Amino acid sequence: MSKPKLSKPAQKAPGKPGLLARLFGAEQPAAPKPAQKYTGPAKTDSRDPRILLAQQIRAIRAKLNPQILRLAEKVAKKGPPTTDQDRATLAIEIFLAQKEDGGDFATRLKARLDDRKRNSH
């Protein structure tokens, strides 16, 4: 029978020389290097991609018109418009939300459309 192969023993880190070796002038092991200071980003800056993405979304939302944002949320909740009338209504709502006249154009347009409805019947 052959002897089973044994793994090599783990290398031990060199320890301090014994008392006699120190008395007779053996070299002292080098002192461990001090730990390096952290030089990365500040702890408040997160590297978590979810937090970074949320910050980017907040920055983009801050730039958007709140009325258009409300329309987008409404579409997201209800789903995309299914009929042509719903699509046209949404397109007009978005167009009117982009106007920066305090709603004057929207009220004039609604008044004209109401007049047309009354006169056509």
N, C-alpha and C positions, 0 to 999 in steps of 0.2 A: 504494500500500500504506500502511496505517496502522501507526503505531508500536505495538508491543506494550505493554500496560499493565504497568508495573513496580510492585511493592509498595513502600510507603513504607519508607524506611530506619528501622531500629529507633532509638528515642530513647535516647541515651546518658545515663547519669546525669551531672549536672553535676560536672565535675572541679574541681581546684584552679585558681584563676586563675593566669595566667602570671606570670613574674617582674616584668615591667613593671607589670602591673595591681596586683600586691601592693605594689610600690614607690609607686604613685600612690594607694593607699588603697582598693582594691576590697574589697568585703565578702568576708569569709571564709565558706565554707560552714559550716553548723551541724555541730557534732560529733555523731557517731551516738549515739543513746540507748544506755545500758548495757542489757544483756540482763536481762529480768525473771527473778527467782528463781522456781523451781517451787513452787507453793503447793498442789498437789493432794495426794491421799492419799500416805502413806508408801510407799516402794518395796516394802515387804514386803506391803502390801495389794494384791492383784492384782485387776485388773478383768476378767480372763479368765473368761467365764461358766462354762467347764468346771470351773475350780478352785472357783468359788463354789458350783456345784451339788454337787461332791464334798464340800465342807465341810458343806453342808446335809444331804446324805445321811448323813454320819458322825454329825451331831448327832441326827438322827431315829433312826438305828440304836442310838445309845447309850441312848435312852429306851425302846426296845422290850424286851420280855421275850425273852431269848436262846432259850428253847425254842420260842416262836412263830416267831422268825426262822429257826430250823433247819427247822421244818415248812414255812415258806414257800419256803425254798431247795430242800427236797425236792420240793415240788410244781412248782417252776420247772424242776427237772432232769427229772422224770418226765413232766411235763405234767399237765393237770387229771385228776381221777379220772373213769373212764369208767363204772364200775358203781355201782349204788346202795350196795353194800356198801363200796366204796372211799370213796364220799362220806361215808357214815355213820362209817366209821373215822376219816377226817380230821376230821370235825366233833367227834367225841369226843376226839381227840388235842388239838385246839385248845381245847376246853372244859377238859380236864384241865390243859393247860399254863397256863391263866389262873388256876387255883387257886393260892393262895400258902400252902399248908399243908405244904409239904415232901414232897408225894407221898402223904400219908396217905389222902386221899380216893380217889386212883387205886388204891392197893393194896386198899382195902376194896371198891371197885367191881369190880375184877378178881376178888377172892375170891368175891363174890356171883354174878358171872356164871359162874365155874367151877362153883360149887355148883349153879346152875340147869342147866348142861349135864350134870353128872353125874346129877342127879335126874330129868331129862327122858328119859334113855335107858333 
